[in-house]
Amino acid sequence: MRILHLTPGTGNFHCGSCLRDHALIKALRVRGHDALMAPLYLPLVTDREFGTQELPVQIGGISLFLQQKFLWFHKLPKFVHRWLNSPDNLRKAAKRMGMTSAKSLGEMALGSLLGAEGRQWGEWHKLIEWIRAEKKFDVVSLSNSLLTGLAPAIEKELGIPVVCSIQGEDSFLDTLPEPYREQCWDAMKKNAQSIRRFISPSRFYAEQMSPRLGASAEQMQVIPNGIDANAFTTAAPDPNWPIIGYFARMIHGKGLTTLVDAFIELAKRGTVPRVKLRIGGAKTPVDESYVAGLTARLVDAGLSKRVEWFPNVDFKGKVHFFHDLTVFSVPATYGEAFGLYVLEAAASGVPFVQPDHGAFPELVAATEGGLLCPPDDVKALADALENLLLDDELREKMSRVGTTRVRQEFSATRMAERFEALLLEAASASA
């Protein structure tokens, strides 16, 4: 099959959606498909080398922003667009993302979702024409539902079936100010009529998003995310210096505040002598003040020397990060659609503790590699981490079973097999 996968780039930090998309396209290519991934908005950032077939940014975020402001912008000479959307300029723009007002974010999100009826269509239509000029694609895959404004034109003008992954977009849309929030959801419901299949990474998220998208039971399919599990080494922590690990973006929403407070609580108890905390993952310029606040809190608690920070590491650094952990936790404050970091911990043989909401109960049941605790409860998290750190037999069992389950059911190959079946069904239905 010839597959086009459209995915937004972040420009300056790793995100779970980008890592999942890279793993998926790579695995589809291994299975013999001509799969192309076209970045949108900003350059893609991944913690691994991807390959020679990656395309440059097709529609740049700077051009889209200016098109939203000036309807005539798309008519400017091509060299102006090429300069504005050069990789260097896009990366510079990415560093200023946190300075964008809520109103501007709402305008941009709605402008994209309105498709041909929105102010950005002068630019988005260039993508439609690029797809038309390419060798015929059998299917177009959208990385997330914020891109569904493209679906009606791809389906009607180009006659190509469209499938769409959903990966936590509600947590962004629900923070938009009105009237943009309601208008964006209305536009997504309308666009959903042009989507052949929605792909959710968990049953939890499928059930949450189906009514909000107005998607039928036939439209929604669950395909868990996958990773290259064999690329992770089995953890071998120092028993004299037990380490609690966190690996996600360094923000409050991922529960880093809760984990730091639980670590301080656990250290005060003294039941796990010499316990340390290792914090890794994406950190953007916008996150600096938040991280500084946590650092100050650890200094006040006299624990700063027991905490290590590993921002923006590459894949080799990530493998090393997990290799030294005793237990792991990303106690997100909201119901995650999935949680790729849980698979990375389990693939490394590191038992985990996650909040009892979102997709985490499914991941615990499927991997048997971790425990659940009440959400946003510092004491409960400290208790669960303490119990796991003190129970060598339980940790060993979770490590062994979790690693096996991830390699069997959550590999990139397994994800690609399931995705391939869905794509073949979508393509054959339109033939």
Secondary structure, DSSP 8 states (H G I E B T S, - for coil): -EEEEEEE--SSS--HHHHHHHHHHHHHHHTT-EEEEEEEES----SS---TT----SEEHHHHHHHHH-TTGGGS-HHHHHHHTSHHHHHHHHTTGGGS-HHHHHHHHHHHHTGGGSTTHHHHHHHHHHHHHSS--SEEEESSGGGGGGHHHHHHHH---EEEE--STHHHHTTS-TTHHHHHHHHHHHHGGG-SEEEESSHHHHHHHHHHHT--TTTEEE----B-GGGS------TTS-EEEEES-SSGGGTHHHHHHHHHHHHHHTSSTT-EEEEEE---GGGHHHHHHHHHHHHHTT-GGGEEEEET--HHHHHHHHHT-SEE----SS--S--HHHHHHHHTT--EEEESSTTHHHHHHHH--EEEE-TT-HHHHHHHHHHHHH-HHHHHHHHHHHHHHHHHHSBHHHHHHHHHHHHHHHHHHH-
